[in-house]
């Protein structure tokens, strides 16, 4: 345990030094560095190159190999720009100048839900800069609860938590935080979820980019049991670094008869399809390196799942 603490601390120091270097750069300089690092990680080191290419080939079957290569490079460039933006956001984006960096689109939807007495679930994905989106929401006076996975490195976990909570956001651990989530929603407060993560063989299997993907059932279950509204909110980069558009692209009230939501799977499919629509606008800003579509179910389990879905 002592050795792990020492190693974790040195990793934390290395990351902090790297962040200091990034903060010392002009964003335009950082963007040029991001392009070079994108080539290094994708072409030079080949990190998850096969996974990314397979995901893109399935999602965009008509795309050529050269087009997939350019899109993969764009994804890596986006990931490094995301780190750059997170490092610069607390120093550059403030209450008086946020309009210089962030454009709001369809904001009346999310504001209406956040001001209501009912709980609101903000659904987003590993797309655009979701970290700066949460920071901006708190800056505008709407701090929300966020479910986040606790990092193995305690020093890095505290460092990232300070950024996420710097504008009032409150964190709930992904593991062991269910009771707290229920209390928050029972009090009519709002929560944000990254809803594009693999949920294992026992998850809710829905269509995502033309393939079956396992999604967590908890989001739909929480919405239905707590009379919560759902909104799809993302932060897409529309220009250079820190030029973002925060868009509330869709909303739904699961208990509204016109919504035609009859089950957990229906609601899960609804928000998954809405996220897919958003991602298709700027696919280079999505994390294609995730093994989002892996299926470890046995053929018998797959057949049982398909039968239950047909029956529903």
C-alpha positions in Angstrom: 0.0 0.0 0.0 2.8 2.4 0.9 4.5 1.7 -2.5 1.3 2.3 -4.4 0.9 5.7 -2.6 4.4 6.7 -3.6 3.9 5.7 -7.2 0.4 7.4 -7.3 1.9 10.6 -5.9 4.7 10.8 -8.5 2.2 10.1 -11.3 0.1 13.0 -9.8 3.1 15.3 -9.8 3.9 14.4 -13.4 0.3 15.1 -14.4 0.3 18.5 -12.6 3.6 19.5 -14.3 2.0 18.5 -17.7 -1.1 20.6 -16.8 1.2 23.6 -15.9 2.9 23.3 -19.3 -0.5 23.2 -21.1 -1.7 26.2 -19.1 1.5 28.1 -20.1 0.7 27.6 -23.8 -1.5 29.9 -25.8 -4.6 27.9 -26.9 -3.5 28.3 -30.6 -0.1 26.8 -29.8 -1.8 24.0 -27.9 -4.0 23.3 -31.0 -0.9 22.8 -33.1 0.6 20.5 -30.5 -2.6 18.5 -30.4 -2.4 17.9 -34.2 1.1 16.5 -33.9 0.2 14.3 -30.9 -2.8 13.0 -32.8 -0.5 11.7 -35.5 1.8 10.2 -32.9 -0.9 8.4 -31.0 -2.8 7.1 -34.0 -0.2 6.5 -36.7 3.1 6.4 -34.7 2.1 4.4 -31.6 -1.1 2.9 -33.1 -2.9 3.1 -29.7 -6.3 1.3 -30.1 -6.0 1.9 -33.9 -7.8 -1.4 -34.7 -10.6 -0.8 -32.2 -11.2 2.7 -33.6 -11.1 1.5 -37.2 -13.5 -1.4 -36.5 -16.0 0.9 -34.7 -15.9 3.5 -37.6 -16.3 0.7 -40.2 -19.4 -0.6 -38.5 -20.9 2.9 -37.8 -20.1 4.3 -41.3 -20.0 1.2 -43.7 -19.8 3.5 -46.8 -16.7 5.3 -45.5 -13.4 4.6 -47.2 -10.3 3.6 -45.4 -8.7 7.0 -46.0 -11.9 8.7 -44.6 -11.8 6.5 -41.5 -8.1 7.4 -41.0 -8.8 11.1 -41.2 -11.7 10.8 -38.8 -9.6 8.8 -36.3 -6.9 11.4 -36.4 -9.6 14.0 -35.8 -10.8 12.1 -32.8 -7.3 12.0 -31.2 -6.8 15.7 -31.9 -10.2 16.4 -30.2 -9.1 14.4 -27.1 -6.0 16.5 -26.7 -7.9 19.7 -27.3 -10.3 18.5 -24.6 -7.5 18.3 -22.1 -6.2 21.8 -23.2 -9.7 23.3 -22.7 -10.2 21.7 -19.3 -6.8 23.2 -18.2 -7.6 26.7 -19.5 -11.3 26.9 -18.6 -11.0 28.0 -15.0 -8.6 30.8 -16.0 -10.4 32.0 -19.0 -14.2 31.4 -18.7 -15.8 33.6 -16.1 -19.2 35.1 -15.3 -18.5 38.2 -17.2 -17.1 36.8 -20.4 -18.5 33.3 -20.9 -20.4 34.5 -24.1 -17.0 34.9 -25.7 -16.4 31.2 -25.5 -19.8 29.4 -25.2 -22.9 29.8 -27.4 -26.2 28.4 -26.0 -28.6 26.7 -28.3 -32.1 25.6 -27.4 -31.3 26.6 -23.8 -35.0 27.3 -23.0 -35.5 23.6 -22.8 -33.0 22.8 -20.1 -33.7 26.1 -18.2 -37.4 25.2 -18.1 -36.6 21.8 -16.7 -34.0 23.0 -14.2 -36.4 25.6 -12.8 -39.3 23.2 -12.3 -40.1 21.4 -9.1 -39.5 18.0 -10.7 -36.1 16.3 -10.9 -34.2 16.5 -14.2 -31.8 14.0 -15.7 -29.3 15.6 -18.1 -28.1 12.9 -20.5 -24.8 13.4 -22.4 -22.0 11.2 -23.8 -18.3 11.1 -24.3 -18.8 13.7 -27.1 -17.5 17.3 -27.4 -16.3 18.7 -24.1 -18.7 17.4 -21.5 -16.3 18.6 -18.7 -16.5 22.2 -19.8 -20.2 21.9 -20.3 -20.7 21.0 -16.7 -18.4 23.8 -15.6 -20.4 26.3 -17.7 -23.7 25.1 -16.3 -22.5 25.8 -12.8 -21.1 29.1 -13.8 -24.6 30.1 -15.0 -26.1 29.2 -11.7 -27.3 25.7 -12.3 -24.9 23.4 -10.5 -26.0 19.8 -10.9 -25.2 16.5 -9.2 -22.9 14.3 -11.4 -22.2 10.6 -11.2 -18.5 10.0 -11.7 -16.2 7.0 -11.4 -13.7 7.3 -8.6 -10.1 7.1 -10.0 -7.7 4.5 -8.6 -5.2 7.3 -8.0 -6.6 9.2 -5.0 -4.4 12.3 -5.7 -5.6 12.6 -9.3 -9.2 11.9 -8.2 -9.1 14.8 -5.8 -7.5 17.1 -8.4 -10.2 16.3 -11.0 -13.0 16.6 -8.4 -11.8 20.1 -7.5 -12.2 21.2 -11.2 -15.7 19.5 -11.5 -16.9 21.1 -8.2 -15.2 24.5 -8.8 -18.6 26.0 -9.9 -20.7 24.2 -7.4 -21.2 20.8 -9.1 -21.6 18.0 -6.6 -20.2 14.5 -7.2 -21.7 11.1 -6.4 -19.4 8.0 -6.8 -20.5 5.6 -9.5 -20.0 2.6 -7.2 -22.0 2.7 -4.0 -23.9 5.9 -4.7 -27.3 4.6 -5.6 -29.0 5.5 -2.3 -27.6 9.1 -2.6 -28.9 9.3 -6.1 -32.4 8.4 -5.0 -32.3 11.0 -2.2 -31.2 13.7 -4.7 -33.9 12.9 -7.1 -36.5 12.6 -4.3 -35.6 16.2 -3.4 -36.4 17.3 -6.9 -32.8 18.1 -7.8 -31.0 17.6 -11.1 -28.4 15.1 -12.1 -26.1 14.5 -15.1 -25.2 11.1 -16.6 -22.7 10.0 -19.2 -25.1 7.5 -20.9 -22.9 5.9 -23.6 -20.9 3.5 -21.4 -20.9 -0.3 -21.9 -23.1 -1.9 -19.2 -22.1 -5.6 -19.6 -24.0 -8.6 -20.7 -26.9 -7.9 -18.3 -27.5 -4.4 -19.5 -30.3 -3.1 -21.7 -29.5 -3.9 -25.3 -30.5 -1.2 -27.7 -29.6 0.0 -31.2 -26.6 2.3 -31.5 -25.1 3.1 -34.9 -26.8 0.1 -36.4 -25.5 -2.4 -33.8 -26.7 -3.7 -30.5 -25.0 -2.0 -27.6 -25.5 -2.6 -23.8 -26.7 0.4 -21.9 -27.3 0.9 -18.2 -30.9 0.3 -17.1 -30.5 2.6 -14.1 -31.0 5.9 -16.0 -34.4 4.9 -17.4 -35.4 3.2 -14.1 -34.6 6.4 -12.1 -36.5 8.6 -14.5 -39.6 6.4 -14.4 -39.6 5.8 -10.6 -38.9 9.5 -9.7 -41.1 11.3 -12.2 -38.0 12.9 -13.7 -37.7 14.8 -17.0 -34.9 14.0 -19.4 -32.9 16.4 -21.6 -30.1 15.6 -24.1 -27.3 18.2 -23.6 -23.9 18.3 -25.3 -21.1 20.8 -25.8 -19.7 20.6 -29.4 -16.6 22.5 -30.5 -17.6 24.7 -33.4 -14.2 26.5 -34.0 -10.8 26.6 -32.3 -10.1 25.7 -28.7 -12.7 26.9 -26.2 -15.2 27.8 -28.9 -18.1 25.7 -27.9 -21.9 25.3 -28.5 -23.9 24.0 -25.6 -27.0 22.5 -27.2 -30.1 21.0 -25.5 -31.1 19.0 -28.6 -34.1 17.1 -27.1 -36.3 16.7 -24.1 -38.9 14.2 -22.9 -41.3 13.6 -20.1 -41.6 9.8 -19.8 -45.0 10.0 -18.1 -46.5 12.1 -20.9 -48.9 9.9 -23.0 -47.6 11.5 -26.2 -44.1 10.4 -25.4 -45.1 6.8 -26.1 -42.7 5.4 -23.5 -43.9 2.1 -22.2 -40.8 0.4 -20.7 -37.2 0.9 -19.6 -36.0 -0.3 -23.0 -38.2 2.3 -24.8 -36.7 5.1 -22.8 -33.2 3.8 -23.1 -33.6 3.5 -26.8 -35.0 7.0 -27.0 -32.0 8.8 -25.4 -29.5 6.4 -27.2 -31.0 7.4 -30.6 -30.9 11.1 -29.7 -27.3 10.8 -28.7 -26.5 9.1 -32.0 -28.1 11.9 -33.9 -26.0 14.4 -32.1 -22.8 12.5 -32.6 -23.4 12.2 -36.3 -23.1 16.0 -36.5 -19.4 16.0 -35.5 -18.3 12.3 -35.3 -14.6 13.3 -34.9 -15.6 14.6 -31.4 -16.8 11.2 -30.2 -14.6 8.7 -28.3 -14.5 5.9 -30.8 -11.7 4.1 -28.9 -14.3 2.7 -26.4 -15.3 -0.9 -26.8 -18.9 0.2 -26.8 -20.3 -2.6 -28.9 -18.6 -5.7 -27.4 -21.0 -8.5 -26.7 -19.9 -11.2 -24.3 -23.3 -12.9 -24.0 -23.7 -16.5 -24.9 -25.9 -17.3 -28.0 -28.6 -18.7 -25.7 -28.7 -15.4 -23.7 -28.8 -13.4 -26.9 -31.9 -15.3 -28.0 -33.6 -14.9 -24.7 -33.0 -11.1 -24.8 -34.3 -10.9 -28.3 -37.5 -12.8 -27.3 -38.1 -10.6 -24.4 -37.7 -7.5 -26.5 -40.1 -8.8 -29.1 -42.6 -9.6 -26.4 -42.3 -6.2 -24.9 
